[in-house]
């Protein structure tokens, strides 16, 4: 039987070791537990072990879990999957963060569909840093216009960037992509005071991501086990 509390402890220890090696405080790096395809009972176990931030990839599955776990008033839900136009309302109405905004059309819909009476939706722009045609995300030369648009949306708060580089066993390639993201992130920070989040790195490359300035690591399987 999977021990989620022990797995969370192990990942947090890895984050601390990597942060120390990068001369950073581990307090500057958050862990996002990616709970896609896992039942709400396992999210509850993670919550009971002290985890508060959870990421979901599929809209309806996320909404179901959010409703099932509505009694956990300080849990924080992040949507990190590709966004279809017909699903923006559910995202705008149910989560606190979205990491995968990659075009103005989606930002416009989220802004219009977010209730004015709740806190603005925290937004990270997804960047297709490796330029893969099969992958979602804005290209590097599209980031500035998208960031400017979101910064002017009343119901959105621009928080930073997210990326999933190409799957490479070459650490030099991974480091290059993460460094490119760090440069983009630093540029945004100089322009927008609200920008404080660089969402990149998973269990296999978290040390390189932290070395390159990541402030949020996304981990799923190493916490919850293989997808069922």
Beta strands, then each sheet from edge to edge (+ up, - down):
strand 1: 30-34
strand 2: 53-56
strand 3: 76-79
strand 4: 97-101
strand 5: 121-127
strand 6: 156-163
strand 7: 197-199
strand 8: 216-219
sheet 1: 7+ 6+ 5+ 4+ 3+ 2+ 1+ 8+
end
